[in-house]
Each structure stands twice: as structure tokens, then as C-alpha cells.
Amino acid sequence: MQPGTLRLGRLDVVAPAADHPDLLAAPVLTALTGWPDGADVGVAAIDAELADTAAFAEAYDVPLEVSANCVVVGGRRAGEERVAACMVLATTRADVNNVVRRVLDVRKASFLSMDDAVRATGMEYGGITPVGLPAQWPVLVDAAVAATDLVVIGSGVRHSKLVLPGAALARLPGAQVVEGLGRPAPA
């Protein structure tokens, strides 16, 4: 993404995002400044009350097909907790019971509680993003997300969104592109 402003739906996206620390959670800002793809990431201020994907997409005229959700999933194996972030398009849901469970090699995988996810990430619930997560967590990126030209994701806070090439998510530290991670959402 070129430095400056880009219009996406009703969003005014400014780049690079790291030049706007007031719109980023602290771990996200730290990660962006040290990440080679950080210059390709833009940020847009939004109404925090509209951070949830459906409300955001409608209010800002951003198609769900270019919006991605980050869900934090965990499970245990031999007493060891295994946690991963999963990036799926907003038109899909993460296949936690099959794909994520197998990738994490756990008997049962489930979403982390809101309190646990917020505490572990240092980000606001509803704004959690794969940029700036704990280094030991794998980031599972659905192949459809990685193939999206520009994707809108959380910024670590509810009052903004990041915009970046989907392929950049596949280059995050610990990222793994997973075919079939996102399953069609129920109608």
C-alpha cells in the first residue's frame, strides 16, 4: 500500500499505519514497526460501536468478502496448552472442530474466553488481530484470506481497522496458510 490515503467503501485508510499510534493497540504498533510488510499496512478510524463485522461492513460499505475475522482458539495435549489465531473471511467460520483441532494436534479445540483472549493478547475484545500476537502462537490463515488483494482486519482496538494485502498475513511470523480453514457460514 502506498503512503497516503486510500478510499475503501466509506473508509479513509491512511498508510503506513505505524504513523498513527493512536489508532493501534501497543502490541500491534510494536509488531508493525519491526515487520518487513509493516509499510504495506494502512489504518482507518471507525466508530468503536461499529467494530463488530456485520455492523462495520454495513456502516462503512465494505464487502464481507474483503473483511476477515481473527478468532483465538486453544486446546490441550499432554498438559500443554496450545493456542492459535485463525484468520477467516467474514463470509465463513473457522472450522475449529476439525481443521484447527488437527493443526493444533489436540483432542478438543475451543474459542478462548473473552477474558483469556484479552489478557493474553493485550488487545481489546472485538479488535484482536494477528499482528502483534504472542510470538509462540501460530497464525492460521485461510487460503482465501491470503488470496484477497486487500483485507480489512482488527487493529487491536475497537476504534480502527487495519487494511493490508491478504498475502502479507501469510508472511506474519508463525503464519501458516491452511486450505479449508474457513467453512461457509450458515445462512
N, C-alpha and C positions, 0 to 999 in steps of 0.2 A: 504494500500500500504506500502510495506516495505521501510525503509530508504535506499537510494542509487539511482541507475539508472535503469530505465525500458525502453525498446525499444518498441515503438508503431508505426507501419509503419516506417516512416523516422524520427520520433520524438525521441529525447533523453529526457526522463522525469525524473526529479530529485525530490526526496522527502526527507523530507517534504518541501512543497512549501514555508512555512514561513521562511525557512532558506535562501531564495533568494528574499529579499525585492525589489531588482532592477527589478524584473520581475512581480511585483504586484502593483496595484493601492493601495493607502493608506487605503481606507476603507476595501479592501479585506484582506490586511495584518492584520489589527486590528481584523477583524472577524475570520480569521484563527487562530490567537493566543488565542482567547477565546472560540473556538468551540471544543467540545469534539472529533468531527470527523476530526479536522484540521490536525492531524498527518497522516491521510489517503489520503491527497491531495498532488498530485505532480504537478510540473510545467515544461513547456518546452518552451524554447525561439524559436520564429519564426520570419520570415521576416514580418514586420508590413504591407507591401504592400500586403501580402497574408492572412490577417486576416479574410477576408470575407469567409464564409463557403465553397462555391464551389471551390474557388481558393485554400484555405487551404487544403481541402480534396485531391484535385488533386496533389498539390505540395508535400505534406507530406505523401501521400499514406495511408490516414486514411479514412476508410469507413464512408460514411454519416450515416450509421446505428449506429455508436458509437459517432457521433457528435451531440451536442444539442445546440439549439439557445435559447437565453433569449430575450424575447420581453416584453417591458413595455407598459401596457395598462391602460387607465383610462376612467372614466365616472363620471357623477354627479347624485346625488339623493338628493332632498330637499336641494339644495345649497351646499352640501358636496361633495368634490372631493374624489373619491375612485380610488386608483391606485394599481395595482398588477403587479408582474413579472410572466411571463409564460415561462416554460421550456418545449420545444418540440423537438423531434428528427429532425435532418436536413432533413429527408425524408418526413416530414409533415409540416403543417402550423397550427398555433394556431387558433382554432375556436372562434374568437373574437365576432362575431355577435350573436352566440347562447350560447355556454358554458360559456365563460368568462363573457358575459353580465349578465347571470343568477347568476353566482357565486358572482359577484360584486353587484348584485341587482341594476342595473342601466338601464335606458331606452335605452341608446346607449353607446357602448364601442368603443374606437378607440385607435390607437397607439399614444403614446406621441410623440410630435415633438422631433427632434434630440436635439435641444437646451434645451428643458424642461427635457428630459431624462438625458442628461449630467449634467445639473445643479443640478438636484435632487439626482443623484447617486454619483457624484464626480468621475465618471469613464469616459473613452473615448468611444465615439460612435464606435460601431463595436467591443467593448471589454466588454460591460456591462454583468455582471454576477450576479446570485442571491446571491452569497457570499458577504456580506458586504452592502447589500441594507438597506435603512431606515427601522428601526425596525417595524414601523406600517404597512408596506406593506406586504400583503400576498404573498407567493410564491406558485404559482400553478404549480405543477409538473405532467406532463402527466404520466400515469401509465407505459407506455412503456419506458420512461426515467428512472423511478425508478427501473425498472426490468433489466436495462442494467448493465452488470458486471462492465465495466469501460466506462465512458463517458467523452468526451472532450468538455469543455465549455470555455467561455471567462475568462479572469483574471483581468478585469477592465482596461487593457491596450491592445493596438493592437499588441505589440511585444512579446506576450506569450499566452499560453493556459494552463488551469488547467485540470488535469486528476484525476478523483475520481470515486469511486463506485456510480452507479446511486442511490442506496439505501441511500447513505449519503445525497443526495439532499432532499430526503423525510424527513430527520431529521433536516433540517435547521430550525432555529426559524421562526415561521409563515408559515411553509410549509404545503401544503395540496395536497395529491395525488388526481388527477382528471382523472377519466376514460373518454376517448374520447376527451380530450383537444386538441390533435393533430389529424388533419384530413389529409388524403393523399394529397400530393402536386400535383397540376395539372401537367400533362405531358408536 
